[in-house]
Amino acid sequence: MKVDKQLLNKYNVPVPRYTSYPPANHFTDDFKESDFKHLLVKSNEEHPHNIAFYIHIPFCAQICHYCGCNALKMGRAEEIKNYIAALKKEISLIISHINKDRKISQIHYGGGTPNAIKANYLKEINDILFEAFDVIDNAEIAIECNPAHLSYSYLDELFEAGFNRFSFGIQDFDECVLKDVNRKPSALPVGDLVRYVKTKNKGFAVNLDFIYGLPGQTAESFCKSIQQAIEIRPDRLVTFSYAHVPWFKEHQKILDAKGLPTADDKLDMFLSAYDLLLKAGYVSIGLDHYALPEDELCLALNKHQLHRNFQGYCTKRTTGQVYAVGVSSISQLSGGYAQNTKSVKEYVRLINENIIPVEKGVLVSNEQKIIRTVINELMCNKFIDWNIVAENLRTNVASIKKLIAYDQSLLEQFKEDGFIDYTEQSIGITELGTMFIRNIVASFDPALRTGNKRYSNSL
């Protein structure tokens, strides 16, 4: 795929990533524990009916300079033990409000580095959830792993704990790039790790995650990493655009001194990797994910049945309202979002006082739910049928278009630039338009036109 540099300059502007709506920087500290408890109870009567859990493990052996997550360097064994005890207690506090006839469709461990701690802790947490709720067929039980701290014996323990999807954070196979961003390479050959997982059970799946836009990367060097990944043949592969937000994560300033690639360089990395992956038989999912044709994500995309949350893309079959536990974790419920405190010390203290440690959040109005649906359909499925959306939301097309400030002149501009095809009834995003999908959906966000929030650039 080729992209005109003028289009890059025209659309490379700050816009939200839209992993939630409203975006996380709209959360306020006026949102209290009582608000969250109300949302928990209300969620039992809302859709999706399934349950998804997110568990945040913040500990890392070392902090990568590009990291935008809430992570901290590994502490004493006692500190980790106390944190896991608090996690278990928070789960008990939350599930006491959830109806037991609901089923788990997804569990996701993120961080930090979830595999930095003993695997028996992870099994204990999973066992609590499996004992409390039934699980749908082929539920997704996923964990993010840093392969620098991964062994075959540890993987065996993860299998025993019930995990069936593994995301290996490779970021880049070039050890010079990894050294510049303070990340160690995989302790074992990545291809051997993937084969080990796949031979244990045909139902197990592996993702390989990469980041482009780091110091020292070029389109040529990044493509070498992607080609190496293609030869390993993971089920899914992700190429994340590095989000440089030093005003939010001060340690990212270290990368300024090392020199970051230009926007043009990043585009070349993305496009070169994109072409390689499609040529190798992978299917483009959303903005930055790729999957093999037989993968459930691809099958769902063909039927316009993709969804996503803070943890990434999933299918509407495995979609659930997300109940998040752990420091800084964000629950994504139909009626609103709630984020926990970012301090481990404060988190443990509040949990021990039987207080759910909500730091901030936001309630989602009925109008915002409609906007969220429009944005999600386009971000995930690259297509929207206004009549179907109106029917699902029990409203009418005219009301939806009025709410999102539907502007045909903007659509005409997107069409002229080759991003979309549209009629009065539907919008379809083209292959080129996928590159600018955040810009397209931002045109349907009335809050963006009047707000003053800061975001990373779209490309």
Salt bridges, closest charged atoms under 4 A:
GLU33 OE2 - LYS37 NZ 3.56
GLU46 OE2 - LYS369 NZ 3.44
GLU124 OE1 - LYS88 NZ 2.51
ASP127 OD2 - LYS123 NZ 2.97
GLU140 OE1 - ARG165 NE 3.17
GLU140 OE1 - ARG236 NH1 3.53
GLU144 OE2 - HIS108 NE2 2.87
ASP156 OD1 - LYS200 NZ 3.94
ASP180 OD1 - LYS258 NZ 3.90
ASP192 OD1 - ARG195 NH2 2.55
ASP235 OD1 - LYS198 NZ 2.80
ASP256 OD1 - HIS244 NE2 2.89
ASP268 OD1 - LYS5 NZ 3.27
ASP288 OD1 - HIS289 ND1 2.69
ASP295 OD1 - ARG236 NE 3.00
GLU296 OE2 - ARG317 NE 2.61
GLU346 OE2 - ARG349 NH2 2.69
GLU353 OE2 - ARG349 NH1 3.02
GLU377 OE2 - LYS316 NZ 2.82
ASP417 OD2 - LYS10 NZ 3.02
